[in-house]
Amino acid sequence: MEGKLYLYPVWVRLWHWLNAMLCLLLIISGVSMQYSDPQYPLIRFDWAVSIHDIAGIILSLSYLFFILGNLLTPNGKQYLFRLKGYFRNIAKQARYYAFGIFKGEDPPFAITEDNKFNPLQRFSYVFIMYVCIPVIVITGWYLLYPEYFLHDIFGNRGLHITDIIHVVMGFLISLFFVVHVYFCTIGKTPLSNYRSMFNGWYEKH
């Protein structure tokens, strides 16, 4: 199709929307457990715990699906990059988001079938998907079954440290989620990138 690129195969779109819904459930239930007034909780505590546990288990399976998909399809190469000159390119893309976009400048890096992420996107996606998500999944399982993983080895101190790491990773993923929702409005139209995740076609600027 003229002016469009097919960048998002069906499996990526299905995984993306499932992952988004799970992250939203985990964020809301996690915030409710951590910060809500016990007398006036955002979600009743026992419900929040159940929602968080079930969503976390499904997210673990979803993440395995994501890893396998990237290993078995060309989508995995989108997350590869060379360090040489990479941070210079990140700075160039950040400058575009901070200033150039408001001046009507063209994006510094064109989107192609072989390169669907700009440098800043690739950096943030790699950090979230290959650092934060594995850490939050592992710590989540430790917290779900502390009697098997933490108490016998590290005791109560290990449980506390694991909880802190889990919360910090949750905060970073929550921050990414909010920023991601905003930056998805930066496309040909404010809704074009959202349409891409339904039909698979990226609309060029």
C-alpha angles and dihedrals in degrees: 000000000000113000092012137092125203099229106148118061120202096263092053092050094048091047092046096054093043090049092048093051092046093049091050091051091047093048094049095044092043093051090047092054095044106039113014121110106254088226093052108024123181086229124009106268099241090047091048091052092050093046091048094048096047094044090047093053092049090047089055090055091044090053091053087052089051093051093047091047091053092046095049101038136048089255090087093069089064088075096053122098143159119243094218107102092349098119090048088057091048089054090049092052092045090052089052092052092046100043117351097062090058090051094053094250120159116254110269092228123046120223113238136167090259094043112034095157127066115224095265092049092049092050093049094044092049091048093049100039100037102032113020100036096049090047094048092046093050094045089044091057090046090053092045091055106022093155090067102038112023117021097055093049109028105010123211093329090061090052091052094048092047090051091052092050090048092051093046091051089047090053092050092049090047090052091049090049092056094044091046092053090052097045091050086070089064100090140095086303129002090260102036095093090050090052088052090064090056101043102021095236121122113210113221120230 
